[in-house]
């Protein structure tokens, strides 16, 4: 049995990381609408969302939905 006053600790389980899935489908539709209304804001939104999707892909190891 484990004694809390003992200087030796039992092995601890590895930490569990929970990564929230994020969909970029709505952001892609918003970018498409912005491209139709005004080109420059659509281009800026496209660059921002693309970089965000790349960061999420690097974090979770696969392409997120809507990339």
TIMI-2910 file (N, C-alpha, C, CB; in pm, 1 decimal, decimal comma, always signed):
<rs>
+----------+----------+----------+----------+----------+----------+----------+----------+----------+----------+----------+----------+------+
!      n_x !      n_y !      n_z !     ca_x !     ca_y !     ca_z !      c_x !      c_y !      c_z !     cb_x !     cb_y !     cb_z ! resn !
+----------+----------+----------+----------+----------+----------+----------+----------+----------+----------+----------+----------+------+
!    +83,9 !   -118,0 !     +0,0 !     +0,0 !     +0,0 !     +0,0 !    +88,5 !   +124,5 !     +0,0 !    -95,5 !     -0,3 !   +121,8 !  Unk !
!    +39,2 !   +230,6 !    -56,7 !   +116,6 !   +354,1 !    -69,6 !   +110,6 !   +434,4 !    +59,6 !    +64,9 !   +438,6 !   -187,3 !  Unk !
!   +226,3 !   +472,1 !   +109,4 !   +236,0 !   +554,9 !   +229,4 !   +263,3 !   +698,6 !   +184,9 !   +348,8 !   +502,5 !   +326,7 !  Unk !
!   +173,3 !   +794,4 !   +216,7 !   +195,5 !   +932,7 !   +171,1 !   +319,7 !   +997,5 !   +230,7 !    +75,8 !  +1017,1 !   +204,7 !  Unk !
!   +370,3 !   +945,1 !   +341,9 !   +489,6 !  +1002,2 !   +403,6 !   +618,1 !   +941,3 !   +349,0 !   +484,2 !   +983,4 !   +553,3 !  Unk !
!   +607,8 !   +844,9 !   +261,5 !   +724,0 !   +780,4 !   +203,8 !   +791,6 !   +873,1 !   +102,3 !   +684,0 !   +647,6 !   +137,6 !  Unk !
!   +925,8 !   +872,0 !    +96,6 !   +993,6 !   +957,6 !     -2,0 !   +982,6 !   +903,4 !   -144,8 !  +1140,5 !   +972,7 !    +35,1 !  Unk !
!   +936,0 !   +781,3 !   -160,8 !   +922,7 !   +721,5 !   -292,0 !   +778,5 !   +732,2 !   -339,2 !   +968,4 !   +575,2 !   -289,9 !  Unk !
!   +760,3 !   +774,2 !   -460,3 !   +625,3 !   +788,0 !   -515,8 !   +602,3 !   +681,1 !   -620,8 !   +604,1 !   +928,9 !   -576,4 !  Unk !
!   +479,2 !   +633,5 !   -629,8 !   +451,1 !   +537,1 !   -737,6 !   +453,6 !   +609,7 !   -871,8 !   +312,8 !   +466,6 !   -715,9 !  Unk !
!   +474,6 !   +536,9 !   -981,7 !   +476,9 !   +602,9 !  -1113,1 !   +343,1 !   +668,1 !  -1144,9 !   +512,8 !   +502,2 !  -1222,9 !  Unk !
!   +351,2 !   +785,4 !  -1201,7 !   +231,4 !   +861,4 !  -1236,3 !   +193,5 !   +834,7 !  -1381,3 !   +253,3 !  +1012,5 !  -1212,9 !  Unk !
!    +62,6 !   +832,1 !  -1411,3 !    +23,2 !   +815,2 !  -1551,6 !    +60,4 !   +939,1 !  -1632,6 !   -128,7 !   +787,6 !  -1562,8 !  Unk !
!    +83,6 !   +923,4 !  -1761,7 !   +118,9 !  +1040,1 !  -1844,1 !     +0,7 !  +1136,6 !  -1851,9 !   +161,8 !   +995,8 !  -1987,0 !  Unk !
!    +27,6 !  +1265,3 !  -1870,7 !    -82,1 !  +1362,3 !  -1880,4 !   -165,0 !  +1340,3 !  -2006,1 !    -27,4 !  +1505,0 !  -1878,8 !  Unk !
!   -291,6 !  +1370,2 !  -1995,7 !   -383,3 !  +1356,7 !  -2108,3 !   -416,7 !  +1497,3 !  -2158,0 !   -513,5 !  +1277,6 !  -2067,7 !  Unk !
!   -392,4 !  +1521,2 !  -2284,9 !   -421,2 !  +1650,6 !  -2344,2 !   -548,7 !  +1641,0 !  -2426,8 !   -302,9 !  +1699,0 !  -2431,0 !  Unk !
!   -638,8 !  +1732,1 !  -2404,4 !   -763,4 !  +1736,5 !  -2479,9 !   -754,7 !  +1853,7 !  -2576,5 !   -888,0 !  +1749,6 !  -2385,2 !  Unk !
!   -767,0 !  +1823,4 !  -2704,2 !   -758,4 !  +1926,2 !  -2807,0 !   -895,8 !  +1942,0 !  -2869,4 !   -651,2 !  +1890,6 !  -2914,6 !  Unk !
!   -945,2 !  +2064,5 !  -2867,3 !  -1077,1 !  +2092,2 !  -2922,5 !  -1070,9 !  +2091,7 !  -3075,1 !  -1130,5 !  +2227,6 !  -2870,9 !  Unk !
!  -1158,4 !  +2014,7 !  -3135,6 !  -1168,9 !  +2014,8 !  -3282,0 !  -1231,6 !  +2146,2 !  -3325,7 !  -1253,0 !  +1892,8 !  -3333,5 !  Unk !
!  -1183,6 !  +2199,5 !  -3432,4 !  -1235,2 !  +2325,2 !  -3483,0 !  -1267,0 !  +2310,5 !  -3630,8 !  -1134,7 !  +2439,6 !  -3459,5 !  Unk !
!  -1385,0 !  +2355,7 !  -3669,1 !  -1426,6 !  +2348,2 !  -3808,2 !  -1405,5 !  +2484,8 !  -3873,4 !  -1575,3 !  +2302,9 !  -3819,8 !  Unk !
!  -1353,7 !  +2482,5 !  -3993,5 !  -1329,9 !  +2606,6 !  -4066,8 !  -1429,5 !  +2625,1 !  -4180,7 !  -1188,0 !  +2608,8 !  -4121,5 !  Unk !
!  -1534,3 !  +2545,9 !  -4183,5 !  -1632,6 !  +2555,2 !  -4291,1 !  -1704,9 !  +2689,9 !  -4288,7 !  -1733,9 !  +2441,0 !  -4280,3 !  Unk !
!  -1750,3 !  +2732,3 !  -4170,6 !  -1820,7 !  +2861,0 !  -4162,2 !  -1727,1 !  +2976,9 !  -4194,1 !  -1881,6 !  +2880,0 !  -4022,5 !  Unk !
!  -1601,3 !  +2965,0 !  -4154,6 !  -1504,1 !  +3069,4 !  -4186,4 !  -1475,9 !  +3074,8 !  -4336,5 !  -1373,8 !  +3046,2 !  -4109,2 !  Unk !
!  -1476,4 !  +2959,7 !  -4403,0 !  -1456,0 !  +2955,9 !  -4548,0 !  -1573,8 !  +3019,9 !  -4621,2 !  -1436,3 !  +2810,8 !  -4595,8 !  Unk !
!  -1694,8 !  +2995,4 !  -4572,1 !  -1813,3 !  +3057,1 !  -4633,5 !  -1810,9 !  +3208,2 !  -4613,2 !  -1943,1 !  +2997,4 !  -4574,1 !  Unk !
!  -1772,8 !  +3252,4 !  -4493,2 !  -1761,5 !  +3396,6 !  -4466,6 !  -1658,6 !  +3460,0 !  -4559,5 !  -1722,9 !  +3422,2 !  -4319,1 !  Unk !
!  -1547,3 !  +3392,5 !  -4581,0 !  -1444,5 !  +3444,8 !  -4671,0 !  -1495,4 !  +3455,0 !  -4813,7 !  -1320,4 !  +3356,8 !  -4666,7 !  Unk !
!  -1571,2 !  +3355,6 !  -4857,2 !  -1628,8 !  +3358,9 !  -4992,1 !  -1723,1 !  +3477,5 !  -5008,4 !  -1703,6 !  +3227,9 !  -5021,8 !  Unk !
!  -1805,6 !  +3503,2 !  -4907,5 !  -1896,9 !  +3618,6 !  -4913,0 !  -1817,1 !  +3748,2 !  -4917,0 !  -1993,3 !  +3618,8 !  -4791,4 !  Unk !
!  -1711,1 !  +3755,9 !  -4836,4 !  -1628,3 !  +3877,0 !  -4837,3 !  -1559,8 !  +3897,6 !  -4971,9 !  -1523,6 !  +3870,0 !  -4726,7 !  Unk !
!  -1519,4 !  +3790,4 !  -5038,4 !  -1459,9 !  +3803,5 !  -5172,3 !  -1560,4 !  +3862,3 !  -5271,7 !  -1410,0 !  +3666,1 !  -5222,6 !  Unk !
!  -1687,8 !  +3824,1 !  -5259,3 !  -1788,6 !  +3877,8 !  -5350,4 !  -1818,0 !  +4024,6 !  -5321,5 !  -1916,9 !  +3796,5 !  -5340,8 !  Unk !
!  -1820,4 !  +4061,3 !  -5193,3 !  -1853,1 !  +4199,7 !  -5156,5 !  -1734,0 !  +4291,1 !  -5185,4 !  -1893,1 !  +4209,0 !  -5006,6 !  Unk !
!  -1621,6 !  +4262,0 !  -5123,0 !  -1499,5 !  +4340,6 !  -5141,5 !  -1381,0 !  +4245,3 !  -5145,9 !  -1482,0 !  +4446,2 !  -5027,5 !  Unk !
!  -1293,5 !  +4266,1 !  -5240,9 !  -1184,1 !  +4172,5 !  -5261,7 !  -1079,5 !  +4176,5 !  -5149,1 !  -1117,6 !  +4201,6 !  -5394,0 !  Unk !
!  -1037,1 !  +4295,3 !  -5109,2 !   -928,7 !  +4309,8 !  -5011,4 !   -966,3 !  +4251,8 !  -4874,5 !   -891,5 !  +4457,4 !  -4996,4 !  Unk !
!  -1084,5 !  +4283,6 !  -4818,0 !  -1120,3 !  +4219,4 !  -4689,9 !  -1131,7 !  +4066,6 !  -4701,7 !  -1252,9 !  +4276,5 !  -4638,3 !  Unk !
!  -1176,0 !  +4017,3 !  -4815,0 !  -1181,7 !  +3873,3 !  -4835,7 !  -1043,4 !  +3810,4 !  -4838,2 !  -1254,2 !  +3842,3 !  -4964,3 !  Unk !
!   -950,5 !  +3879,1 !  -4902,3 !   -812,6 !  +3830,8 !  -4907,3 !   -750,3 !  +3829,0 !  -4768,2 !   -728,5 !  +3917,8 !  -5001,5 !  Unk !
!   -773,8 !  +3934,5 !  -4690,9 !   -720,2 !  +3941,4 !  -4554,0 !   -779,5 !  +3830,3 !  -4467,9 !   -749,8 !  +4079,4 !  -4490,5 !  Unk !
!   -911,3 !  +3810,7 !  -4476,5 !   -976,3 !  +3704,4 !  -4399,1 !   -923,7 !  +3567,9 !  -4441,8 !  -1129,8 !  +3710,2 !  -4416,2 !  Unk !
!   -900,5 !  +3550,0 !  -4570,5 !   -848,5 !  +3423,4 !  -4621,1 !   -710,4 !  +3393,7 !  -4563,0 !   -842,1 !  +3425,9 !  -4774,1 !  Unk !
!   -624,5 !  +3492,4 !  -4560,2 !   -489,6 !  +3473,8 !  -4506,6 !   -494,9 !  +3443,4 !  -4357,0 !   -403,3 !  +3598,9 !  -4532,5 !  Unk !
!   -577,7 !  +3517,2 !  -4283,2 !   -588,7 !  +3496,6 !  -4138,6 !   -641,7 !  +3356,7 !  -4108,2 !   -680,5 !  +3603,3 !  -4075,4 !  Unk !
!   -750,0 !  +3315,9 !  -4174,7 !   -809,2 !  +3184,4 !  -4148,4 !   -717,9 !  +3071,7 !  -4196,2 !   -945,9 !  +3173,2 !  -4216,5 !  Unk !
!   -645,6 !  +3092,2 !  -4304,7 !   -554,2 !  +2989,0 !  -4354,0 !   -440,7 !  +2965,7 !  -4254,2 !   -496,9 !  +3028,7 !  -4492,0 !  Unk !
!   -384,9 !  +3074,4 !  -4199,8 !   -279,6 !  +3059,9 !  -4098,6 !   -333,0 !  +2991,7 !  -3973,1 !   -220,5 !  +3197,0 !  -4062,7 !  Unk !
!   -453,0 !  +3026,1 !  -3932,9 !   -514,5 !  +2963,4 !  -3816,3 !   -536,4 !  +2813,8 !  -3840,2 !   -648,0 !  +3032,0 !  -3782,8 !  Unk !
!   -580,8 !  +2777,7 !  -3959,9 !   -602,1 !  +2636,6 !  -3993,0 !   -469,5 !  +2561,0 !  -3996,4 !   -674,1 !  +2623,4 !  -4128,5 !  Unk !
!   -363,7 !  +2623,8 !  -4044,7 !   -231,4 !  +2560,2 !  -4043,9 !   -182,2 !  +2535,2 !  -3901,8 !   -130,3 !  +2647,0 !  -4119,2 !  Unk !
!   -207,1 !  +2631,5 !  -3812,1 !   -166,3 !  +2614,5 !  -3672,9 !   -243,5 !  +2501,1 !  -3606,6 !   -186,8 !  +2744,5 !  -3595,2 !  Unk !
!   -373,0 !  +2493,3 !  -3634,3 !   -453,9 !  +2384,5 !  -3578,6 !   -407,1 !  +2251,4 !  -3634,3 !   -603,7 !  +2405,8 !  -3609,3 !  Unk !
!   -375,0 !  +2246,3 !  -3761,9 !   -326,3 !  +2122,1 !  -3823,5 !   -195,0 !  +2078,0 !  -3759,4 !   -307,4 !  +2140,6 !  -3975,7 !  Unk !
!   -106,8 !  +2170,8 !  -3731,9 !    +19,9 !  +2135,8 !  -3667,6 !     -2,6 !  +2085,4 !  -3525,5 !   +114,2 !  +2256,5 !  -3666,2 !  Unk !
!   -103,9 !  +2139,3 !  -3459,7 !   -131,5 !  +2099,7 !  -3321,6 !   -196,1 !  +1962,1 !  -3312,5 !   -220,9 !  +2202,1 !  -3255,2 !  Unk !
!   -293,5 !  +1932,1 !  -3401,2 !   -365,0 !  +1805,3 !  -3389,7 !   -309,2 !  +1696,9 !  -3480,3 !   -510,0 !  +1826,0 !  -3420,6 !  Unk !
!   -225,5 !  +1732,2 !  -3576,5 !   -160,0 !  +1631,9 !  -3659,3 !   -234,7 !  +1593,5 !  -3786,0 !   -137,8 !  +1511,3 !  -3579,4 !  Unk !
!   -347,6 !  +1654,9 !  -3812,9 !   -421,2 !  +1629,4 !  -3937,6 !   -498,4 !  +1754,1 !  -3974,3 !   -517,4 !  +1507,1 !  -3923,5 !  Unk !
!   -543,4 !  +1759,0 !  -4098,8 !   -613,4 !  +1877,9 !  -4146,7 !   -751,2 !  +1888,1 !  -4080,4 !   -627,5 !  +1874,4 !  -4301,1 !  Unk !
!   -786,4 !  +2005,0 !  -4026,5 !   -918,7 !  +2022,3 !  -3968,2 !  -1025,5 !  +2029,1 !  -4075,3 !   -923,0 !  +2147,2 !  -3882,7 !  Unk !
!  -1148,9 !  +2010,6 !  -4034,5 !  -1260,9 !  +2014,7 !  -4128,2 !  -1271,4 !  +2154,4 !  -4187,9 !  -1393,7 !  +1974,7 !  -4058,2 !  Unk !
!  -1282,3 !  +2161,0 !  -4318,4 !  -1300,6 !  +2288,3 !  -4387,0 !  -1172,7 !  +2354,5 !  -4430,9 !  -1374,1 !  +2380,7 !  -4300,3 !  Unk !
!  -1058,4 !  +2292,1 !  -4409,5 !   -932,4 !  +2355,9 !  -4451,0 !   -918,1 !  +2349,1 !  -4600,7 !   -811,4 !  +2289,5 !  -4383,4 !  Unk !
+----------+----------+----------+----------+----------+----------+----------+----------+----------+----------+----------+----------+------+
</rs>
